[in-house]
Amino acid sequence: YRLWKLSIVASWQNYLSLVTDTSFFYWSIDFVPSILQDIFMDPSQAHRLPAICAYLNDVVPMLNSNKHEADTQRILRVYKEDIFGFLQHEIVEPLCTAIENDLRLHVMDMMDQKFRERARGMFGLSSRAMSATMTSLDANQARQLASNSTGAATPTATSTSMSNLDTGKKLSKKQQREFLAEMEKHARDLGRFCLLKPFRVLDQSLDIKKTVEHYLDKTFYNMATVALHAWEVYAEMRSLAVQKYNLELIENHIPSQSHFSEGLDVLEIMRNIHVFVRGYTYNLNSQIFVERAFDQLHLNTINVQHVANSIKTHGPGIMPTTVNFAYQFCISKFLIFSEFLYDDHVKSKLLRDRRYFADNKDKLHNRFPYEKAQQFVAFMRNLGQDQKGKSFIDHFRSLITQIGNALGYVRMVRSGGLYYTSQAIQYVPDVDDIVEFQAQVTAAKLSAETIAAAD
């Protein structure tokens, strides 16, 4: 009895390896795609995937022991290609596509209205483009995206939504929300695959999370390269991927303009100087333009660095052209400025106030009374108002602001040119401090030929 127990203790590992040997999977390899598909259909079973791959690893010793092939590794190579092909087509590719479509649908539903509102704002180039493309879902597209997002799991929408899908009609906003809710219920579990730790598949390691991250990074980069105006959409998708699937995606660093900064380009501002001075406010101390808020998610800013980047991209030759455009704009605005001041109603009122101040400046201690200023504003308001309730003095104030913004832009272009020059001059050698190579090579004890060449 004791010998039997000693025998069990000495050989239990061999018995265990025999009874747990799953090399028979090789003869049932045709069932592997169905098994993987079943796991993908039910993401709650994602934890089975590493165990399935561990079963498939037991086939390797049997394939390495074959003697009937001249190339003993050929069968193993074919087996590897089959297994990795099954994983790629049944797990990795559907998972990447499903997560991408899920992010795209959610961001589209969330940002569509904001982009439509921004299309009426200032410099809404990306907004107009996205508003034209991100319209309501077509039924066929919705059905296809839904099927891709959940594999074989079909979302159970309401009867009305399903009837619209069958007839090929567009879904209403309510039906889209119901459809997205169903897709979210199925897509929420897809994060289970991303929670899996790296596991061994034959002689390699598979990290599903890193694979999905690489796929999304590559897709977002390529799509942003094709359509630079859509960078905000992919930034939102990247942020949503972090929150929903805990995916660590990298910034694509694709510029939204013709240079490598995120600000507006100098040439674009020059072509739309009349829109720029109305839509931006200028901070004289910080030399920065900030876009006026029109109920939007993002605000554009322009500073000296952006101007310097544009000069670096297009060359210093754009500076005189930009300044000339700004001064021509100021000339047109000064004409309106003069016409306003020389209007009979305005001029007569100003002359009366000037005469009153000249006669009473000693009593007023050289301070124009606030009551007179209020009376002037009320007088201008009585002359008429536009549909928005703005008087002539309000438009005159806006005119002065536009002229000031144009002059501030010229000042910023000058500062940007100086900054660009200071950055570029660092590569120009100092003529008063030229390094002599002969002393350097002599101290380094190089060959005679090198010393002769340094003379």
C-alpha positions as CSV (number, residue, x, y, z in Angstrom):
1,Y,0.0,0.0,0.0
2,R,2.8,2.4,0.8
3,L,4.6,1.5,-2.4
4,W,1.4,2.2,-4.3
5,K,1.1,5.6,-2.6
6,L,4.7,6.4,-3.4
7,S,4.1,5.4,-7.0
8,I,1.1,7.8,-7.1
9,V,3.2,10.6,-5.7
10,A,6.0,10.0,-8.1
11,S,3.8,9.7,-11.2
12,W,0.7,11.9,-10.6
13,Q,2.1,14.7,-12.8
14,N,2.4,12.3,-15.7
15,Y,-1.1,11.0,-15.2
16,L,-2.4,14.6,-14.9
17,S,-0.8,15.7,-18.1
18,L,-2.2,12.6,-19.9
19,V,-5.8,13.1,-18.8
20,T,-5.7,16.9,-19.5
21,D,-4.0,16.5,-22.8
22,T,-6.2,18.4,-25.4
23,S,-4.1,17.6,-28.5
24,F,-7.3,15.9,-29.9
25,F,-8.4,19.4,-30.8
26,Y,-6.2,19.2,-33.8
27,W,-8.6,16.6,-35.3
28,S,-11.6,18.9,-34.6
29,I,-10.0,22.1,-35.8
30,D,-13.1,22.9,-38.0
31,F,-15.1,23.5,-34.8
32,V,-12.7,26.2,-33.6
33,P,-14.3,29.1,-35.6
34,S,-17.7,28.1,-34.3
35,I,-16.4,28.1,-30.7
36,L,-14.8,31.5,-31.1
37,Q,-17.9,32.9,-32.8
38,D,-20.0,31.6,-29.9
39,I,-17.6,33.5,-27.4
40,F,-17.9,36.7,-29.4
41,M,-21.7,36.4,-29.6
42,D,-21.8,36.3,-25.8
43,P,-19.2,38.7,-24.4
44,S,-19.9,37.5,-20.9
45,Q,-18.0,34.4,-21.9
46,A,-14.9,36.3,-22.9
47,H,-13.0,34.8,-20.0
48,R,-13.1,31.4,-21.9
49,L,-10.9,32.7,-24.6
50,P,-7.5,32.3,-22.9
51,A,-8.6,28.8,-21.8
52,I,-9.5,27.8,-25.4
53,C,-6.2,29.1,-26.6
54,A,-4.4,27.1,-23.9
55,Y,-6.2,23.9,-25.1
56,L,-4.9,24.7,-28.6
57,N,-1.4,24.9,-27.4
58,D,-1.3,21.2,-26.4
59,V,-1.3,20.3,-30.1
60,V,2.3,21.7,-30.6
61,P,4.3,18.8,-29.0
62,M,2.3,16.3,-31.2
63,L,3.0,18.3,-34.4
64,N,6.7,18.7,-33.5
65,S,7.1,14.9,-33.2
66,N,6.0,14.1,-36.8
67,K,8.4,12.0,-38.8
68,H,6.7,11.5,-42.2
69,E,7.4,15.1,-43.4
70,A,10.7,16.2,-44.9
71,D,10.1,19.6,-43.4
72,T,9.0,18.8,-39.8
73,Q,7.8,22.4,-39.2
74,R,5.5,22.6,-42.2
75,I,2.4,21.2,-40.4
76,L,3.1,23.4,-37.4
77,R,3.3,26.5,-39.6
78,V,0.0,25.6,-41.3
79,Y,-1.6,25.1,-37.9
80,K,-0.4,28.4,-36.6
81,E,-1.7,30.2,-39.7
82,D,-5.1,28.5,-39.2
83,I,-5.3,29.4,-35.5
84,F,-4.3,33.0,-35.9
85,G,-6.5,33.3,-38.9
86,F,-9.5,32.1,-36.8
87,L,-8.7,34.5,-34.0
88,Q,-8.3,37.4,-36.4
89,H,-11.5,36.8,-38.4
90,E,-13.8,35.7,-35.5
91,I,-12.6,37.8,-32.6
92,V,-10.1,40.6,-33.4
93,E,-11.6,42.1,-36.6
94,P,-15.3,42.0,-35.5
95,L,-14.3,43.4,-32.1
96,C,-12.4,46.3,-33.6
97,T,-15.1,47.1,-36.1
98,A,-17.8,46.8,-33.4
99,I,-16.1,49.2,-31.0
100,E,-15.3,51.7,-33.8
101,N,-18.9,51.7,-35.0
102,D,-20.2,52.0,-31.5
103,L,-18.0,55.0,-30.8
104,R,-18.9,56.6,-34.1
105,L,-22.6,56.2,-33.6
106,H,-22.5,57.6,-30.1
107,V,-20.4,60.6,-31.0
108,M,-22.5,61.2,-34.1
109,D,-25.6,61.4,-32.1
110,M,-24.0,63.6,-29.4
111,M,-22.2,66.1,-31.7
112,D,-24.6,66.3,-34.7
113,Q,-26.7,69.1,-33.1
114,K,-23.7,71.0,-31.9
115,F,-22.1,70.9,-35.3
116,R,-25.2,72.2,-36.9
117,E,-25.3,75.1,-34.5
118,R,-21.6,75.9,-35.1
119,A,-22.2,75.8,-38.8
120,R,-23.8,79.2,-38.4
121,G,-20.8,80.5,-36.3
122,M,-17.4,81.9,-37.2
123,F,-15.0,79.9,-39.2
124,G,-17.3,76.9,-39.1
125,L,-15.5,75.0,-41.9
126,S,-15.3,71.8,-40.0
127,S,-18.9,72.3,-38.7
128,R,-20.3,72.7,-42.2
129,A,-18.5,69.7,-43.5
130,M,-19.6,67.5,-40.6
131,S,-23.2,68.8,-40.7
132,A,-23.3,67.7,-44.4
133,T,-22.0,64.3,-43.7
134,M,-23.4,63.5,-40.2
135,T,-27.0,63.5,-41.1
136,S,-29.7,61.2,-39.8
137,L,-29.0,57.5,-40.1
138,D,-30.1,55.6,-43.2
139,A,-31.9,52.4,-42.3
140,N,-29.5,50.2,-44.2
141,Q,-26.5,51.9,-42.6
142,A,-28.1,51.5,-39.2
143,R,-28.8,47.9,-39.7
144,Q,-25.3,47.2,-41.0
145,L,-23.6,49.2,-38.1
146,A,-25.8,47.4,-35.6
147,S,-24.9,44.0,-36.9
148,N,-21.2,44.9,-36.9
149,S,-21.3,46.3,-33.4
150,T,-22.7,43.2,-31.8
151,G,-21.5,40.4,-34.1
152,A,-24.5,38.0,-34.5
153,A,-26.4,39.7,-31.6
154,T,-29.1,41.7,-33.3
155,P,-30.5,44.6,-31.4
156,T,-34.2,44.2,-30.4
157,A,-35.6,47.6,-31.3
158,T,-39.2,48.5,-31.2
159,S,-41.7,47.3,-33.7
160,T,-41.8,50.7,-35.4
161,S,-38.0,50.9,-35.7
162,M,-37.8,47.4,-37.1
163,S,-40.5,48.1,-39.6
164,N,-38.6,51.2,-40.7
165,L,-35.5,49.1,-41.1
166,D,-37.3,46.6,-43.2
167,T,-38.8,49.2,-45.5
168,G,-35.5,51.1,-45.9
169,K,-36.8,54.4,-44.5
170,K,-34.8,56.9,-42.4
171,L,-35.1,56.6,-38.6
172,S,-36.5,59.5,-36.6
173,K,-34.6,61.0,-33.8
174,K,-36.5,59.0,-31.2
175,Q,-36.0,55.8,-33.1
176,Q,-32.3,56.5,-33.4
177,R,-32.1,57.0,-29.7
178,E,-33.9,53.6,-29.1
179,F,-31.6,52.0,-31.6
180,L,-28.5,53.4,-29.9
181,A,-29.8,52.3,-26.5
182,E,-30.2,48.8,-27.7
183,M,-26.7,48.9,-29.3
184,E,-25.3,50.3,-26.1
185,K,-26.8,47.4,-24.1
186,H,-25.0,44.9,-26.4
187,A,-21.8,47.0,-26.9
188,R,-21.3,47.6,-23.2
189,D,-20.2,44.0,-22.7
190,L,-17.6,44.3,-25.5
191,G,-15.4,46.0,-22.9
192,R,-14.9,42.5,-21.3
193,F,-12.6,41.6,-24.2
194,C,-10.5,44.7,-23.5
195,L,-10.2,43.7,-19.8
196,L,-8.5,40.4,-20.7
197,K,-4.8,40.3,-19.8
198,P,-2.3,39.2,-22.5
199,F,-2.4,35.5,-23.0
200,R,-0.3,32.9,-24.8
201,V,-1.4,31.6,-28.2
202,L,1.0,28.9,-29.4
203,D,4.5,30.6,-29.4
204,Q,3.2,34.2,-29.3
205,S,1.4,36.5,-26.9
206,L,-2.0,38.1,-27.8
207,D,-3.0,41.4,-26.1
208,I,-6.6,42.1,-27.3
209,K,-6.6,45.6,-25.7
210,K,-3.4,46.7,-27.4
211,T,-4.6,45.3,-30.7
212,V,-7.9,47.3,-30.5
213,E,-5.9,50.4,-29.5
214,H,-3.6,50.0,-32.4
215,Y,-6.5,49.6,-34.8
216,L,-8.4,52.7,-33.5
217,D,-5.2,54.8,-33.5
218,K,-4.5,53.7,-37.1
219,T,-8.1,54.3,-38.2
220,F,-8.4,57.7,-36.5
221,Y,-5.1,58.9,-37.9
222,N,-5.9,57.8,-41.5
223,M,-9.4,59.3,-41.4
224,A,-8.1,62.5,-39.9
225,T,-5.5,62.7,-42.6
226,V,-8.1,62.4,-45.3
227,A,-10.5,64.9,-43.7
228,L,-8.6,67.4,-41.5
229,H,-11.8,69.3,-40.8
230,A,-13.1,66.2,-38.8
231,W,-10.4,66.2,-36.2
232,E,-12.9,67.2,-33.5
233,V,-15.0,64.2,-34.2
234,Y,-12.1,61.8,-33.7
235,A,-11.0,63.6,-30.6
236,E,-14.4,63.0,-29.1
237,M,-14.3,59.3,-30.2
238,R,-10.9,59.0,-28.6
239,S,-12.2,60.5,-25.3
240,L,-15.3,58.3,-25.4
241,A,-13.1,55.2,-25.9
242,V,-11.1,56.0,-22.8
243,Q,-14.3,56.4,-20.7
244,K,-16.2,53.5,-22.0
245,Y,-13.6,50.8,-22.9
246,N,-10.6,52.1,-20.9
247,L,-8.6,52.2,-24.1
248,E,-5.4,54.3,-24.0
249,L,-5.3,56.0,-27.4
250,I,-2.6,58.4,-28.5
251,E,-3.1,61.8,-30.0
252,N,-2.8,61.8,-33.8
253,H,-1.3,65.3,-33.8
254,I,-2.9,66.1,-37.2
255,P,-3.1,69.8,-37.8
256,S,-6.6,71.3,-38.5
257,Q,-5.0,73.9,-40.8
258,S,-2.2,74.2,-43.3
259,H,0.5,74.4,-40.6
260,F,1.3,72.2,-37.6
261,S,-0.4,74.2,-34.9
262,E,-4.1,74.0,-33.9
263,G,-4.8,77.6,-34.5
264,L,-6.3,79.3,-37.6
265,D,-4.0,80.0,-40.4
266,V,-2.8,83.5,-41.2
267,L,-3.9,83.1,-44.9
268,E,-7.4,82.0,-43.8
269,I,-7.7,85.0,-41.5
270,M,-6.4,87.3,-44.3
271,R,-9.1,86.1,-46.7
272,N,-11.8,86.5,-44.1
273,I,-10.5,89.5,-42.2
274,H,-14.1,91.0,-42.1
275,V,-15.4,87.9,-40.4
276,F,-12.4,87.6,-38.1
277,V,-12.6,91.1,-36.5
278,R,-16.3,90.5,-35.8
279,G,-16.0,87.1,-34.3
280,Y,-12.9,87.5,-32.1
281,T,-12.0,89.6,-29.1
282,Y,-8.4,90.9,-28.5
283,N,-6.5,90.8,-25.3
284,L,-3.9,93.6,-25.6
285,N,-1.7,92.5,-22.7
286,S,-1.4,88.8,-23.7
287,Q,-1.6,89.4,-27.4
288,I,-4.2,86.7,-28.0
289,F,-7.4,86.6,-29.9
290,V,-10.3,84.5,-28.4
291,E,-13.4,83.5,-30.4
292,R,-16.7,84.9,-29.2
293,A,-18.9,82.1,-27.7
294,F,-21.9,81.1,-29.7
295,D,-23.1,78.2,-27.6
296,Q,-20.4,75.8,-28.9
297,L,-18.1,73.2,-27.5
298,H,-14.7,74.6,-28.6
299,L,-13.3,78.1,-29.0
300,N,-10.5,79.0,-31.4
301,T,-7.6,81.1,-30.1
302,I,-4.9,82.9,-32.0
303,N,-1.6,83.9,-30.4
304,V,1.9,84.8,-31.5
305,Q,3.0,81.2,-31.7
306,H,0.3,80.4,-34.3
307,V,1.3,83.4,-36.4
308,A,5.0,82.3,-36.2
309,N,4.0,78.8,-37.3
310,S,2.1,80.2,-40.3
311,I,5.1,82.3,-41.3
312,K,7.4,79.2,-40.9
313,T,5.0,77.3,-43.2
314,H,4.3,79.9,-45.9
315,G,7.4,82.0,-45.6
316,P,8.0,85.6,-44.4
317,G,6.5,86.9,-47.7
318,I,3.0,86.6,-46.4
319,M,3.6,89.4,-43.8
320,P,3.5,92.4,-46.1
321,T,0.4,91.0,-47.9
322,T,-1.3,90.4,-44.6
323,V,-0.6,93.9,-43.3
324,N,-1.8,95.4,-46.6
325,F,-5.1,93.5,-46.4
326,A,-5.6,94.7,-42.8
327,Y,-4.9,98.3,-43.7
328,Q,-7.2,98.2,-46.7
329,F,-9.9,96.9,-44.4
330,C,-9.2,99.7,-41.9
331,I,-9.5,102.3,-44.7
332,S,-13.0,101.0,-45.6
333,K,-14.0,101.1,-41.9
334,F,-12.6,104.6,-41.5
335,L,-14.7,105.8,-44.3
336,I,-17.8,104.5,-42.5
337,F,-16.4,106.1,-39.3
338,S,-16.2,109.5,-41.0
339,E,-19.6,109.2,-42.6
340,F,-21.1,108.6,-39.2
341,L,-19.4,111.6,-37.6
342,Y,-20.3,113.9,-40.4
343,D,-24.0,112.9,-40.4
344,D,-26.1,116.1,-39.7
345,H,-27.9,114.6,-36.7
346,V,-24.8,113.3,-35.0
347,K,-22.6,116.3,-35.9
348,S,-25.0,118.8,-34.6
349,K,-25.4,117.0,-31.3
350,L,-21.7,116.6,-30.9
351,L,-21.1,120.3,-31.6
352,R,-23.6,121.3,-29.0
353,D,-22.0,119.1,-26.4
354,R,-18.6,120.4,-27.4
355,R,-19.7,124.0,-27.0
356,Y,-21.3,123.2,-23.6
357,F,-18.1,121.6,-22.4
358,A,-15.9,124.5,-23.7
359,D,-18.1,127.0,-21.9
360,N,-18.2,125.1,-18.6
361,K,-15.0,123.2,-18.4
362,D,-13.8,125.1,-15.4
363,K,-17.0,124.3,-13.5
364,L,-16.8,120.7,-14.6
365,H,-13.1,120.4,-13.6
366,N,-12.4,119.3,-17.2
367,R,-14.7,116.3,-16.8
368,F,-17.5,115.7,-19.3
369,P,-20.6,115.1,-17.2
370,Y,-22.1,111.6,-17.1
371,E,-25.6,112.9,-17.5
372,K,-24.7,114.5,-20.9
373,A,-23.3,111.2,-22.1
374,Q,-26.5,109.5,-21.1
375,Q,-28.5,112.1,-23.0
376,F,-26.4,111.6,-26.1
377,V,-26.9,107.8,-25.9
378,A,-30.7,108.3,-25.5
379,F,-30.6,110.8,-28.4
380,M,-28.9,108.2,-30.7
381,R,-31.3,105.5,-29.6
382,N,-34.2,107.7,-30.6
383,L,-32.8,108.0,-34.1
384,G,-33.7,104.4,-34.8
385,Q,-32.8,100.8,-34.0
386,D,-32.3,97.7,-36.1
387,Q,-34.2,94.4,-35.7
388,K,-31.9,93.3,-32.9
389,G,-32.5,96.4,-30.9
390,K,-29.1,97.9,-31.5
391,S,-28.8,101.7,-32.0
392,F,-26.4,103.7,-34.2
393,I,-24.1,104.2,-31.2
394,D,-23.9,100.4,-30.7
395,H,-22.9,99.9,-34.3
396,F,-20.4,102.7,-34.0
397,R,-18.9,101.0,-31.0
398,S,-18.7,97.7,-32.9
399,L,-17.0,99.6,-35.7
400,I,-14.3,100.9,-33.4
401,T,-13.8,97.4,-32.0
402,Q,-13.3,96.0,-35.5
403,I,-10.8,98.7,-36.3
404,G,-9.0,97.9,-33.0
405,N,-9.0,94.2,-33.7
406,A,-7.5,94.8,-37.2
407,L,-4.7,96.9,-35.8
408,G,-4.1,94.3,-33.0
409,Y,-3.9,91.7,-35.7
410,V,-1.2,93.7,-37.5
411,R,0.7,94.0,-34.2
412,M,0.4,90.3,-33.7
413,V,1.8,89.6,-37.2
414,R,4.7,91.8,-36.4
415,S,5.4,90.0,-33.1
416,G,5.0,86.6,-34.9
417,G,7.6,87.7,-37.5
418,L,10.0,88.7,-34.7
419,Y,9.4,85.4,-32.9
420,Y,10.0,83.5,-36.1
421,T,13.2,85.4,-36.8
422,S,14.5,84.8,-33.3
423,Q,13.8,81.1,-33.7
424,A,15.4,80.8,-37.1
425,I,18.5,82.8,-36.3
426,Q,19.7,80.3,-33.7
427,Y,20.9,78.1,-36.6
428,V,23.1,80.9,-38.0
429,P,26.7,80.5,-36.7
430,D,28.4,83.3,-34.9
431,V,31.0,84.8,-37.2
432,D,33.0,86.2,-34.2
433,D,33.3,82.7,-32.6
434,I,34.2,80.2,-35.3
435,V,35.5,76.9,-34.0
436,E,38.9,75.9,-35.4
437,F,38.9,72.3,-36.3
438,Q,42.7,72.0,-36.3
439,A,43.0,72.5,-32.6
440,Q,40.1,70.1,-32.0
441,V,41.5,67.2,-34.1
442,T,45.0,67.8,-32.7
443,A,43.8,67.5,-29.2
444,A,41.9,64.4,-30.1
445,K,45.1,62.9,-31.6
446,L,43.6,61.9,-34.9
447,S,45.4,60.8,-38.0
448,A,47.8,63.1,-39.9
449,E,45.4,63.1,-42.9
450,T,42.6,64.4,-40.7
451,I,44.8,67.1,-39.2
452,A,45.9,68.2,-42.7
453,A,42.3,68.3,-43.9
454,A,41.4,70.5,-40.9
455,D,43.9,73.2,-41.9
